[in-house]
Amino acid sequence: GATLLGNCFDQCLIDEAHAFMTPKLIGGSGAPSPVAGWGVADVADAQALDSPEFEILDGDFYVQGRLRSRNVD
C-alpha cells in the first residue's frame, strides 16, 4: 500500500497519478497516509501534476495527471 507507493515515488518510478479522495476528515497522528516514503520537508518541493484533471464521482473526488519532471540528487 502506502509503503510500496512511497518507495516508488522515492525512486522516481511514477510518471502518472490517478487518485480518489473522499471529502471526509479523519485526522490524528496515527491516521493512514496514501503515500509513505521520504516525503518532502517543504510543500514547495512536493510533486506536482501537469494539467491535472478533476471529476466528482459518486461524491468522491477523482484527480489524474502526469507528474512534472523533477531533479533527483
All heavy atoms as a GROMACS GRO file, in nm:
protein
  538
    1GLY      N    1   0.081  -0.118   0.000
    1GLY     CA    2   0.000   0.000   0.000
    1GLY      C    3   0.086   0.126   0.000
    1GLY      O    4   0.160   0.155  -0.094
    2ALA      N    5   0.076   0.201   0.108
    2ALA     CA    6   0.145   0.330   0.119
    2ALA      C    7   0.296   0.314   0.114
    2ALA      O    8   0.366   0.397   0.055
    2ALA     CB    9   0.103   0.400   0.247
    3THR      N   10   0.348   0.206   0.173
    3THR     CA   11   0.493   0.184   0.173
    3THR      C   12   0.545   0.158   0.033
    3THR      O   13   0.644   0.219  -0.011
    3THR     CB   14   0.531   0.067   0.267
    3THR    OG1   15   0.485   0.098   0.399
    3THR    CG2   16   0.680   0.043   0.269
    4LEU      N   17   0.479   0.071  -0.041
    4LEU     CA   18   0.521   0.042  -0.178
    4LEU      C   19   0.511   0.168  -0.265
    4LEU      O   20   0.603   0.201  -0.339
    4LEU     CB   21   0.436  -0.070  -0.238
    4LEU     CG   22   0.462  -0.102  -0.386
    4LEU    CD1   23   0.607  -0.145  -0.406
    4LEU    CD2   24   0.366  -0.209  -0.434
    5LEU      N   25   0.398   0.240  -0.254
    5LEU     CA   26   0.381   0.361  -0.333
    5LEU      C   27   0.487   0.465  -0.296
    5LEU      O   28   0.544   0.530  -0.384
    5LEU     CB   29   0.241   0.417  -0.312
    5LEU     CG   30   0.199   0.534  -0.401
    5LEU    CD1   31   0.217   0.500  -0.549
    5LEU    CD2   32   0.056   0.573  -0.372
    6GLY      N   33   0.516   0.480  -0.168
    6GLY     CA   34   0.620   0.574  -0.123
    6GLY      C   35   0.756   0.537  -0.180
    6GLY      O   36   0.831   0.624  -0.225
    7ASN      N   37   0.789   0.409  -0.177
    7ASN     CA   38   0.918   0.364  -0.233
    7ASN      C   39   0.925   0.393  -0.383
    7ASN      O   40   1.030   0.432  -0.434
    7ASN     CB   41   0.940   0.214  -0.207
    7ASN     CG   42   0.973   0.185  -0.064
    7ASN    OD1   43   1.024   0.271   0.008
    7ASN    ND2   44   0.944   0.064  -0.019
    8CYS      N   45   0.816   0.373  -0.454
    8CYS     CA   46   0.813   0.403  -0.598
    8CYS      C   47   0.834   0.552  -0.623
    8CYS      O   48   0.909   0.590  -0.713
    8CYS     CB   49   0.682   0.357  -0.660
    8CYS     SG   50   0.665   0.178  -0.669
    9PHE      N   51   0.771   0.638  -0.542
    9PHE     CA   52   0.793   0.782  -0.554
    9PHE      C   53   0.938   0.816  -0.524
    9PHE      O   54   1.002   0.895  -0.595
    9PHE     CB   55   0.702   0.860  -0.460
    9PHE     CG   56   0.573   0.903  -0.524
    9PHE    CD1   57   0.455   0.837  -0.493
    9PHE    CD2   58   0.568   1.009  -0.612
    9PHE    CE1   59   0.335   0.876  -0.551
    9PHE    CE2   60   0.448   1.048  -0.671
    9PHE     CZ   61   0.331   0.982  -0.639
   10ASP      N   62   0.993   0.758  -0.416
   10ASP     CA   63   1.131   0.788  -0.377
   10ASP      C   64   1.230   0.751  -0.487
   10ASP      O   65   1.332   0.818  -0.503
   10ASP     CB   66   1.168   0.712  -0.248
   10ASP     CG   67   1.091   0.761  -0.127
   10ASP    OD1   68   1.032   0.872  -0.133
   10ASP    OD2   69   1.089   0.688  -0.026
   11GLN      N   70   1.201   0.648  -0.563
   11GLN     CA   71   1.291   0.601  -0.668
   11GLN      C   72   1.256   0.662  -0.806
   11GLN      O   73   1.313   0.622  -0.908
   11GLN     CB   74   1.288   0.448  -0.677
   11GLN     CG   75   1.328   0.379  -0.549
   11GLN     CD   76   1.469   0.416  -0.505
   11GLN    OE1   77   1.560   0.420  -0.586
   11GLN    NE2   78   1.486   0.444  -0.377
   12CYS      N   79   1.162   0.758  -0.806
   12CYS     CA   80   1.119   0.826  -0.931
   12CYS      C   81   1.069   0.727  -1.035
   12CYS      O   82   1.100   0.739  -1.154
   12CYS     CB   83   1.232   0.912  -0.987
   12CYS     SG   84   1.284   1.040  -0.875
   13LEU      N   85   0.991   0.629  -0.993
   13LEU     CA   86   0.938   0.528  -1.083
   13LEU      C   87   0.796   0.558  -1.128
   13LEU      O   88   0.738   0.482  -1.204
   13LEU     CB   89   0.942   0.390  -1.015
   13LEU     CG   90   1.081   0.340  -0.975
   13LEU    CD1   91   1.069   0.210  -0.897
   13LEU    CD2   92   1.168   0.325  -1.098
   14ILE      N   93   0.738   0.668  -1.081
   14ILE     CA   94   0.599   0.700  -1.113
   14ILE      C   95   0.597   0.823  -1.203
   14ILE      O   96   0.662   0.923  -1.175
   14ILE     CB   97   0.518   0.725  -0.984
   14ILE    CG1   98   0.513   0.596  -0.903
   14ILE    CG2   99   0.379   0.777  -1.016
   14ILE    CD1  100   0.444   0.608  -0.772
   15ASP      N  101   0.523   0.813  -1.314
   15ASP     CA  102   0.513   0.928  -1.404
   15ASP      C  103   0.370   0.977  -1.421
   15ASP      O  104   0.346   1.078  -1.485
   15ASP     CB  105   0.577   0.898  -1.539
   15ASP     CG  106   0.511   0.782  -1.612
   15ASP    OD1  107   0.415   0.724  -1.560
   15ASP    OD2  108   0.558   0.748  -1.722
   16GLU      N  109   0.273   0.907  -1.362
   16GLU     CA  110   0.134   0.946  -1.376
   16GLU      C  111   0.060   0.907  -1.248
   16GLU      O  112   0.092   0.805  -1.186
   16GLU     CB  113   0.073   0.873  -1.496
   16GLU     CG  114  -0.066   0.917  -1.531
   16GLU     CD  115  -0.112   0.858  -1.664
   16GLU    OE1  116  -0.038   0.872  -1.764
   16GLU    OE2  117  -0.220   0.798  -1.666
   17ALA      N  118  -0.036   0.990  -1.209
   17ALA     CA  119  -0.111   0.963  -1.087
   17ALA      C  120  -0.261   0.964  -1.114
   17ALA      O  121  -0.310   1.046  -1.192
   17ALA     CB  122  -0.078   1.067  -0.980
   18HIS      N  123  -0.331   0.871  -1.051
   18HIS     CA  124  -0.477   0.864  -1.051
   18HIS      C  125  -0.515   0.844  -0.904
   18HIS      O  126  -0.472   0.746  -0.843
   18HIS     CB  127  -0.528   0.746  -1.133
   18HIS     CG  128  -0.495   0.758  -1.278
   18HIS    ND1  129  -0.586   0.800  -1.372
   18HIS    CD2  130  -0.379   0.733  -1.345
   18HIS    CE1  131  -0.529   0.800  -1.491
   18HIS    NE2  132  -0.403   0.761  -1.478
   19ALA      N  133  -0.591   0.936  -0.849
   19ALA     CA  134  -0.623   0.925  -0.707
   19ALA      C  135  -0.770   0.956  -0.682
   19ALA      O  136  -0.828   1.044  -0.745
   19ALA     CB  137  -0.536   1.022  -0.626
   20PHE      N  138  -0.829   0.881  -0.590
   20PHE     CA  139  -0.963   0.908  -0.542
   20PHE      C  140  -0.952   0.960  -0.400
   20PHE      O  141  -0.876   0.906  -0.319
   20PHE     CB  142  -1.048   0.779  -0.542
   20PHE     CG  143  -1.089   0.735  -0.679
   20PHE    CD1  144  -1.010   0.647  -0.751
   20PHE    CD2  145  -1.205   0.783  -0.736
   20PHE    CE1  146  -1.046   0.606  -0.878
   20PHE    CE2  147  -1.243   0.742  -0.863
   20PHE     CZ  148  -1.164   0.653  -0.934
   21MET      N  149  -1.024   1.067  -0.370
   21MET     CA  150  -1.024   1.124  -0.235
   21MET      C  151  -1.168   1.142  -0.191
   21MET      O  152  -1.252   1.186  -0.269
   21MET     CB  153  -0.952   1.259  -0.235
   21MET     CG  154  -0.805   1.247  -0.272
   21MET     SD  155  -0.730   1.406  -0.310
   21MET     CE  156  -0.780   1.424  -0.481
   22THR      N  157  -1.194   1.107  -0.068
   22THR     CA  158  -1.327   1.125  -0.014
   22THR      C  159  -1.331   1.254   0.067
   22THR      O  160  -1.232   1.289   0.132
   22THR     CB  161  -1.369   1.004   0.072
   22THR    OG1  162  -1.504   1.022   0.113
   22THR    CG2  163  -1.281   0.987   0.194
   23PRO      N  164  -1.440   1.327   0.064
   23PRO     CA  165  -1.447   1.451   0.142
   23PRO      C  166  -1.482   1.424   0.288
   23PRO      O  167  -1.579   1.474   0.342
   23PRO     CB  168  -1.557   1.530   0.070
   23PRO     CG  169  -1.645   1.426   0.011
   23PRO     CD  170  -1.554   1.312  -0.025
   24LYS      N  171  -1.400   1.341   0.352
   24LYS     CA  172  -1.417   1.310   0.494
   24LYS      C  173  -1.283   1.333   0.562
   24LYS      O  174  -1.179   1.294   0.510
   24LYS     CB  175  -1.460   1.164   0.514
   24LYS     CG  176  -1.597   1.136   0.456
   24LYS     CD  177  -1.635   0.992   0.475
   24LYS     CE  178  -1.770   0.968   0.409
   24LYS     NZ  179  -1.807   0.828   0.414
   25LEU      N  180  -1.284   1.396   0.677
   25LEU     CA  181  -1.162   1.425   0.751
   25LEU      C  182  -1.144   1.323   0.862
   25LEU      O  183  -1.233   1.304   0.944
   25LEU     CB  184  -1.168   1.567   0.809
   25LEU     CG  185  -1.191   1.678   0.706
   25LEU    CD1  186  -1.205   1.812   0.776
   25LEU    CD2  187  -1.077   1.682   0.606
   26ILE      N  188  -1.029   1.256   0.861
   26ILE     CA  189  -1.000   1.154   0.962
   26ILE      C  190  -0.916   1.215   1.073
   26ILE      O  191  -0.951   1.212   1.189
   26ILE     CB  192  -0.930   1.032   0.899
   26ILE    CG1  193  -1.020   0.968   0.796
   26ILE    CG2  194  -0.889   0.932   1.007
   26ILE    CD1  195  -0.956   0.859   0.714
   27GLY      N  196  -0.800   1.270   1.036
   27GLY     CA  197  -0.713   1.336   1.133
   27GLY      C  198  -0.646   1.240   1.229
   27GLY      O  199  -0.662   1.119   1.221
   28GLY      N  200  -0.570   1.296   1.319
   28GLY     CA  201  -0.499   1.217   1.419
   28GLY      C  202  -0.358   1.182   1.374
   28GLY      O  203  -0.334   1.162   1.254
   29SER      N  204  -0.267   1.173   1.468
   29SER     CA  205  -0.127   1.146   1.434
   29SER      C  206  -0.108   1.005   1.378
   29SER      O  207  -0.011   0.980   1.306
   29SER     CB  208  -0.037   1.166   1.556
   29SER     OG  209  -0.075   1.076   1.658
   30GLY      N  210  -0.199   0.914   1.405
   30GLY     CA  211  -0.188   0.778   1.354
   30GLY      C  212  -0.272   0.753   1.230
   30GLY      O  213  -0.284   0.639   1.186
   31ALA      N  214  -0.330   0.859   1.172
   31ALA     CA  215  -0.415   0.841   1.054
   31ALA      C  216  -0.331   0.788   0.938
   31ALA      O  217  -0.218   0.830   0.919
   31ALA     CB  218  -0.480   0.973   1.016
   32PRO      N  219  -0.386   0.695   0.861
   32PRO     CA  220  -0.310   0.639   0.750
   32PRO      C  221  -0.285   0.743   0.641
   32PRO      O  222  -0.365   0.833   0.620
   32PRO     CB  223  -0.399   0.526   0.698
   32PRO     CG  224  -0.536   0.563   0.742
   32PRO     CD  225  -0.521   0.640   0.870
   33SER      N  226  -0.173   0.728   0.574
   33SER     CA  227  -0.137   0.815   0.463
   33SER      C  228  -0.138   0.732   0.335
   33SER      O  229  -0.097   0.617   0.336
   33SER     CB  230   0.003   0.872   0.486
   33SER     OG  231   0.048   0.942   0.371
   34PRO      N  232  -0.183   0.788   0.223
   34PRO     CA  233  -0.182   0.710   0.099
   34PRO      C  234  -0.042   0.689   0.042
   34PRO      O  235  -0.019   0.597  -0.033
   34PRO     CB  236  -0.268   0.793   0.004
   34PRO     CG  237  -0.263   0.931   0.059
   34PRO     CD  238  -0.244   0.918   0.206
   35VAL      N  239   0.053   0.776   0.080
   35VAL     CA  240   0.190   0.766   0.028
   35VAL      C  241   0.286   0.778   0.146
   35VAL      O  242   0.288   0.880   0.214
   35VAL     CB  243   0.221   0.877  -0.075
   35VAL    CG1  244   0.363   0.863  -0.126
   35VAL    CG2  245   0.121   0.874  -0.189
   36ALA      N  246   0.366   0.675   0.169
   36ALA     CA  247   0.469   0.680   0.273
   36ALA      C  248   0.599   0.727   0.207
   36ALA      O  249   0.597   0.808   0.117
   36ALA     CB  250   0.484   0.543   0.338
   37GLY      N  251   0.710   0.676   0.250
   37GLY     CA  252   0.839   0.713   0.189
   37GLY      C  253   0.904   0.830   0.257
   37GLY      O  254   0.869   0.868   0.368
   38TRP      N  255   0.998   0.891   0.187
   38TRP     CA  256   1.077   1.000   0.244
   38TRP      C  257   0.996   1.127   0.264
   38TRP      O  258   1.020   1.203   0.356
   38TRP     CB  259   1.198   1.032   0.157
   38TRP     CG  260   1.294   0.919   0.141
   38TRP    CD1  261   1.323   0.821   0.233
   38TRP    CD2  262   1.376   0.890   0.028
   38TRP    NE1  263   1.416   0.734   0.183
   38TRP    CE2  264   1.451   0.775   0.057
   38TRP    CE3  265   1.391   0.951  -0.096
   38TRP    CZ2  266   1.540   0.720  -0.033
   38TRP    CZ3  267   1.480   0.895  -0.185
   38TRP    CH2  268   1.554   0.781  -0.153
   39GLY      N  269   0.905   1.155   0.173
   39GLY     CA  270   0.829   1.279   0.182
   39GLY      C  271   0.916   1.399   0.147
   39GLY      O  272   1.026   1.384   0.094
   40VAL      N  273   0.867   1.518   0.175
   40VAL     CA  274   0.941   1.641   0.149
   40VAL      C  275   0.938   1.729   0.273
   40VAL      O  276   0.846   1.721   0.353
   40VAL     CB  277   0.883   1.720   0.028
   40VAL    CG1  278   0.900   1.642  -0.101
   40VAL    CG2  279   0.739   1.757   0.049
   41ALA      N  280   1.041   1.810   0.289
   41ALA     CA  281   1.049   1.899   0.405
   41ALA      C  282   0.965   2.025   0.385
   41ALA      O  283   0.923   2.088   0.481
   41ALA     CB  284   1.195   1.937   0.432
   42ASP      N  285   0.943   2.064   0.260
   42ASP     CA  286   0.872   2.188   0.229
   42ASP      C  287   0.768   2.160   0.120
   42ASP      O  288   0.796   2.089   0.024
   42ASP     CB  289   0.974   2.291   0.180
   42ASP     CG  290   0.917   2.430   0.175
   42ASP    OD1  291   0.825   2.454   0.093
   42ASP    OD2  292   0.964   2.516   0.251
   43VAL      N  293   0.651   2.218   0.134
   43VAL     CA  294   0.544   2.198   0.036
   43VAL      C  295   0.589   2.238  -0.104
   43VAL      O  296   0.549   2.178  -0.203
   43VAL     CB  297   0.416   2.276   0.076
   43VAL    CG1  298   0.312   2.271  -0.032
   43VAL    CG2  299   0.361   2.222   0.207
   44ALA      N  300   0.677   2.338  -0.114
   44ALA     CA  301   0.727   2.382  -0.245
   44ALA      C  302   0.803   2.271  -0.317
   44ALA      O  303   0.817   2.274  -0.439
   44ALA     CB  304   0.816   2.504  -0.229
   45ASP      N  305   0.852   2.170  -0.242
   45ASP     CA  306   0.927   2.059  -0.301
   45ASP      C  307   0.838   1.941  -0.338
   45ASP      O  308   0.887   1.840  -0.389
   45ASP     CB  309   1.036   2.012  -0.204
   45ASP     CG  310   1.139   2.120  -0.179
   45ASP    OD1  311   1.166   2.200  -0.271
   45ASP    OD2  312   1.193   2.125  -0.067
   46ALA      N  313   0.709   1.950  -0.312
   46ALA     CA  314   0.617   1.839  -0.339
   46ALA      C  315   0.601   1.816  -0.488
   46ALA      O  316   0.615   1.908  -0.568
   46ALA     CB  317   0.481   1.868  -0.276
   47GLN      N  318   0.572   1.692  -0.525
   47GLN     CA  319   0.545   1.657  -0.665
   47GLN      C  320   0.419   1.730  -0.710
   47GLN      O  321   0.322   1.738  -0.636
   47GLN     CB  322   0.524   1.507  -0.680
   47GLN     CG  323   0.647   1.427  -0.690
   47GLN     CD  324   0.722   1.446  -0.821
   47GLN    OE1  325   0.834   1.408  -0.828
   47GLN    NE2  326   0.664   1.501  -0.923
   48ALA      N  327   0.420   1.779  -0.831
   48ALA     CA  328   0.304   1.847  -0.888
   48ALA      C  329   0.261   1.775  -1.015
   48ALA      O  330   0.342   1.707  -1.079
   48ALA     CB  331   0.337   1.992  -0.919
   49LEU      N  332   0.135   1.789  -1.048
   49LEU     CA  333   0.082   1.731  -1.171
   49LEU      C  334   0.075   1.838  -1.279
   49LEU      O  335   0.037   1.952  -1.253
   49LEU     CB  336  -0.058   1.674  -1.148
   49LEU     CG  337  -0.071   1.563  -1.046
   49LEU    CD1  338  -0.218   1.525  -1.031
   49LEU    CD2  339   0.011   1.443  -1.084
   50ASP      N  340   0.112   1.803  -1.402
   50ASP     CA  341   0.093   1.890  -1.517
   50ASP      C  342  -0.050   1.877  -1.564
   50ASP      O  343  -0.098   1.766  -1.588
   50ASP     CB  344   0.187   1.851  -1.632
   50ASP     CG  345   0.328   1.904  -1.614
   50ASP    OD1  346   0.343   2.012  -1.553
   50ASP    OD2  347   0.422   1.838  -1.659
   51SER      N  348  -0.120   1.987  -1.576
   51SER     CA  349  -0.258   1.991  -1.627
   51SER      C  350  -0.346   1.884  -1.564
   51SER      O  351  -0.403   1.799  -1.633
   51SER     CB  352  -0.259   1.975  -1.778
   51SER     OG  353  -0.180   2.073  -1.840
   52PRO      N  354  -0.359   1.885  -1.430
   52PRO     CA  355  -0.443   1.783  -1.367
   52PRO      C  356  -0.589   1.796  -1.409
   52PRO      O  357  -0.637   1.905  -1.440
   52PRO     CB  358  -0.427   1.810  -1.218
   52PRO     CG  359  -0.387   1.953  -1.210
   52PRO     CD  360  -0.310   1.983  -1.335
   53GLU      N  361  -0.657   1.684  -1.413
   53GLU     CA  362  -0.800   1.679  -1.443
   53GLU      C  363  -0.874   1.632  -1.318
   53GLU      O  364  -0.827   1.540  -1.250
   53GLU     CB  365  -0.826   1.584  -1.560
   53GLU     CG  366  -0.761   1.628  -1.689
   53GLU     CD  367  -0.785   1.531  -1.803
   53GLU    OE1  368  -0.879   1.451  -1.795
   53GLU    OE2  369  -0.708   1.538  -1.900
   54PHE      N  370  -0.986   1.695  -1.290
   54PHE     CA  371  -1.065   1.663  -1.171
   54PHE      C  372  -1.206   1.624  -1.211
   54PHE      O  373  -1.262   1.679  -1.305
   54PHE     CB  374  -1.074   1.785  -1.078
   54PHE     CG  375  -0.942   1.834  -1.029
   54PHE    CD1  376  -0.871   1.929  -1.101
   54PHE    CD2  377  -0.890   1.787  -0.911
   54PHE    CE1  378  -0.749   1.976  -1.055
   54PHE    CE2  379  -0.768   1.832  -0.864
   54PHE     CZ  380  -0.697   1.927  -0.937
   55GLU      N  381  -1.263   1.529  -1.137
   55GLU     CA  382  -1.402   1.487  -1.156
   55GLU      C  383  -1.461   1.455  -1.020
   55GLU      O  384  -1.389   1.416  -0.929
   55GLU     CB  385  -1.408   1.357  -1.239
   55GLU     CG  386  -1.433   1.374  -1.384
   55GLU     CD  387  -1.445   1.239  -1.453
   55GLU    OE1  388  -1.558   1.185  -1.458
   55GLU    OE2  389  -1.343   1.190  -1.499
   56ILE      N  390  -1.590   1.469  -1.007
   56ILE     CA  391  -1.661   1.422  -0.888
   56ILE      C  392  -1.739   1.298  -0.930
   56ILE      O  393  -1.820   1.304  -1.022
   56ILE     CB  394  -1.754   1.529  -0.830
   56ILE    CG1  395  -1.671   1.649  -0.784
   56ILE    CG2  396  -1.834   1.471  -0.714
   56ILE    CD1  397  -1.754   1.764  -0.731
   57LEU      N  398  -1.710   1.187  -0.864
   57LEU     CA  399  -1.774   1.059  -0.895
   57LEU      C  400  -1.838   1.003  -0.768
   57LEU      O  401  -1.768   0.972  -0.672
   57LEU     CB  402  -1.670   0.959  -0.949
   57LEU     CG  403  -1.597   1.001  -1.077
   57LEU    CD1  404  -1.484   0.904  -1.107
   57LEU    CD2  405  -1.694   1.005  -1.193
   58ASP      N  406  -1.969   0.994  -0.768
   58ASP     CA  407  -2.043   0.943  -0.652
   58ASP      C  408  -2.003   1.012  -0.522
   58ASP      O  409  -1.988   0.948  -0.417
   58ASP     CB  410  -2.026   0.791  -0.639
   58ASP     CG  411  -2.091   0.716  -0.753
   58ASP    OD1  412  -2.194   0.764  -0.805
   58ASP    OD2  413  -2.040   0.608  -0.790
   59GLY      N  414  -1.979   1.142  -0.527
   59GLY     CA  415  -1.945   1.219  -0.407
   59GLY      C  416  -1.798   1.219  -0.372
   59GLY      O  417  -1.757   1.288  -0.279
   60ASP      N  418  -1.716   1.143  -0.442
   60ASP     CA  419  -1.571   1.142  -0.419
   60ASP      C  420  -1.501   1.224  -0.527
   60ASP      O  421  -1.556   1.246  -0.635
   60ASP     CB  422  -1.516   0.999  -0.421
   60ASP     CG  423  -1.563   0.916  -0.303
   60ASP    OD1  424  -1.593   0.975  -0.198
   60ASP    OD2  425  -1.570   0.794  -0.317
   61PHE      N  426  -1.381   1.269  -0.499
   61PHE     CA  427  -1.303   1.345  -0.595
   61PHE      C  428  -1.204   1.251  -0.665
   61PHE      O  429  -1.137   1.171  -0.600
   61PHE     CB  430  -1.223   1.456  -0.526
   61PHE     CG  431  -1.308   1.552  -0.450
   61PHE    CD1  432  -1.313   1.547  -0.312
   61PHE    CD2  433  -1.385   1.646  -0.517
   61PHE    CE1  434  -1.393   1.635  -0.241
   61PHE    CE2  435  -1.465   1.735  -0.447
   61PHE     CZ  436  -1.469   1.730  -0.309
   62TYR      N  437  -1.196   1.263  -0.795
   62TYR     CA  438  -1.101   1.186  -0.874
   62TYR      C  439  -1.010   1.286  -0.943
   62TYR      O  440  -1.056   1.381  -1.006
   62TYR     CB  441  -1.174   1.101  -0.977
   62TYR     CG  442  -1.086   1.036  -1.081
   62TYR    CD1  443  -0.985   0.948  -1.044
   62TYR    CD2  444  -1.104   1.063  -1.216
   62TYR    CE1  445  -0.904   0.888  -1.140
   62TYR    CE2  446  -1.024   1.003  -1.312
   62TYR     CZ  447  -0.924   0.916  -1.273
   62TYR     OH  448  -0.844   0.857  -1.368
   63VAL      N  449  -0.880   1.270  -0.925
   63VAL     CA  450  -0.782   1.357  -0.990
   63VAL      C  451  -0.682   1.270  -1.065
   63VAL      O  452  -0.645   1.162  -1.017
   63VAL     CB  453  -0.710   1.449  -0.888
   63VAL    CG1  454  -0.635   1.371  -0.784
   63VAL    CG2  455  -0.617   1.546  -0.958
   64GLN      N  456  -0.643   1.316  -1.183
   64GLN     CA  457  -0.545   1.243  -1.260
   64GLN      C  458  -0.454   1.341  -1.332
   64GLN      O  459  -0.492   1.454  -1.359
   64GLN     CB  460  -0.612   1.151  -1.361
   64GLN     CG  461  -0.690   1.226  -1.468
   64GLN     CD  462  -0.738   1.133  -1.577
   64GLN    OE1  463  -0.670   1.038  -1.612
   64GLN    NE2  464  -0.856   1.162  -1.630
   65GLY      N  465  -0.334   1.296  -1.360
   65GLY     CA  466  -0.241   1.378  -1.436
   65GLY      C  467  -0.102   1.317  -1.437
   65GLY      O  468  -0.073   1.225  -1.360
   66ARG      N  469  -0.019   1.368  -1.525
   66ARG     CA  470   0.121   1.324  -1.533
   66ARG      C  471   0.203   1.408  -1.437
   66ARG      O  472   0.178   1.528  -1.424
   66ARG     CB  473   0.172   1.336  -1.675
   66ARG     CG  474   0.098   1.239  -1.769
   66ARG     CD  475   0.161   1.227  -1.905
   66ARG     NE  476   0.299   1.180  -1.903
   66ARG     CZ  477   0.338   1.053  -1.890
   66ARG    NH1  478   0.247   0.959  -1.874
   66ARG    NH2  479   0.465   1.020  -1.894
   67LEU      N  480   0.299   1.346  -1.370
   67LEU     CA  481   0.385   1.418  -1.279
   67LEU      C  482   0.485   1.502  -1.357
   67LEU      O  483   0.536   1.460  -1.459
   67LEU     CB  484   0.461   1.321  -1.188
   67LEU     CG  485   0.386   1.276  -1.063
   67LEU    CD1  486   0.264   1.195  -1.097
   67LEU    CD2  487   0.477   1.203  -0.970
   68ARG      N  488   0.510   1.622  -1.305
   68ARG     CA  489   0.611   1.707  -1.366
   68ARG      C  490   0.748   1.644  -1.342
   68ARG      O  491   0.770   1.579  -1.241
   68ARG     CB  492   0.609   1.845  -1.301
   68ARG     CG  493   0.491   1.926  -1.340
   68ARG     CD  494   0.503   2.067  -1.287
   68ARG     NE  495   0.379   2.137  -1.315
   68ARG     CZ  496   0.330   2.233  -1.242
   68ARG    NH1  497   0.397   2.276  -1.137
   68ARG    NH2  498   0.217   2.290  -1.275
   69SER      N  499   0.836   1.669  -1.434
   69SER     CA  500   0.974   1.620  -1.416
   69SER      C  501   1.036   1.689  -1.296
   69SER      O  502   1.005   1.804  -1.266
   69SER     CB  503   1.059   1.652  -1.540
   69SER     OG  504   1.007   1.585  -1.652
   70ARG      N  505   1.123   1.618  -1.227
   70ARG     CA  506   1.192   1.680  -1.113
   70ARG      C  507   1.337   1.634  -1.116
   70ARG      O  508   1.369   1.528  -1.169
   70ARG     CB  509   1.128   1.643  -0.981
   70ARG     CG  510   1.135   1.497  -0.945
   70ARG     CD  511   1.074   1.473  -0.809
   70ARG     NE  512   1.076   1.331  -0.779
   70ARG     CZ  513   1.036   1.280  -0.667
   70ARG    NH1  514   0.991   1.357  -0.573
   70ARG    NH2  515   1.038   1.150  -0.647
   71ASN      N  516   1.420   1.716  -1.058
   71ASN     CA  517   1.562   1.682  -1.048
   71ASN      C  518   1.584   1.588  -0.932
   71ASN      O  519   1.525   1.604  -0.827
   71ASN     CB  520   1.647   1.808  -1.028
   71ASN     CG  521   1.638   1.900  -1.147
   71ASN    OD1  522   1.620   1.856  -1.260
   71ASN    ND2  523   1.650   2.030  -1.122
   72VAL      N  524   1.666   1.488  -0.953
   72VAL     CA  525   1.697   1.390  -0.849
   72VAL      C  526   1.844   1.400  -0.818
   72VAL      O  527   1.928   1.397  -0.906
   72VAL     CB  528   1.661   1.246  -0.896
   72VAL    CG1  529   1.695   1.147  -0.788
   72VAL    CG2  530   1.516   1.238  -0.936
   73ASP      N  531   1.876   1.414  -0.689
   73ASP     CA  532   2.018   1.422  -0.647
   73ASP      C  533   2.080   1.285  -0.638
   73ASP      O  534   2.019   1.189  -0.612
   73ASP     CB  535   2.029   1.493  -0.513
   73ASP     CG  536   1.984   1.638  -0.523
   73ASP    OD1  537   1.997   1.697  -0.633
   73ASP    OD2  538   1.936   1.690  -0.422
   0.00000   0.00000   0.00000
